[in-house]
Amino acid sequence: MGWTSAFGIKKVIFGGGMAIEKKEYLLIFKELAEAEVIKPVIDKSFPFEEITEAHRYTDTGRKRGNVVITMD
């Protein structure tokens, strides 16, 4: 399913809970991201200290992409 966006015209949405356990798969996705074949959709970033607000934001159902928690 992940190959669709890299080699076709369809888009693939990866949801939470999807586990990729094989190292070679991660390396393939790394290469595709570095080549900008696939791009993450990031809605908002929150510092770790505002993790509660990040959870509240995701619970609103209005997010359009991933929510990133940054750590210093």
PERAWO-V413019 format. One record per residue. N is the residue number from 0. BURIAL is # if it has 9 or more other C-alpha atoms within 8 Angstrom, else .. Layout:
n=N burial=BURIAL
n=N burial=BURIAL
This chain:
n=0 burial=.
n=1 burial=.
n=2 burial=.
n=3 burial=#
n=4 burial=#
n=5 burial=#
n=6 burial=.
n=7 burial=.
n=8 burial=.
n=9 burial=.
n=10 burial=.
n=11 burial=.
n=12 burial=.
n=13 burial=.
n=14 burial=.
n=15 burial=.
n=16 burial=.
n=17 burial=.
n=18 burial=.
n=19 burial=.
n=20 burial=.
n=21 burial=.
n=22 burial=.
n=23 burial=.
n=24 burial=#
n=25 burial=#
n=26 burial=.
n=27 burial=.
n=28 burial=.
n=29 burial=.
n=30 burial=.
n=31 burial=#
n=32 burial=#
n=33 burial=.
n=34 burial=.
n=35 burial=.
n=36 burial=.
n=37 burial=#
n=38 burial=.
n=39 burial=.
n=40 burial=.
n=41 burial=#
n=42 burial=#
n=43 burial=.
n=44 burial=#
n=45 burial=#
n=46 burial=#
n=47 burial=.
n=48 burial=.
n=49 burial=.
n=50 burial=#
n=51 burial=.
n=52 burial=.
n=53 burial=#
n=54 burial=.
n=55 burial=.
n=56 burial=#
n=57 burial=#
n=58 burial=.
n=59 burial=.
n=60 burial=.
n=61 burial=.
n=62 burial=#
n=63 burial=.
n=64 burial=.
n=65 burial=#
n=66 burial=#
n=67 burial=.
n=68 burial=#
n=69 burial=.
n=70 burial=.
n=71 burial=.
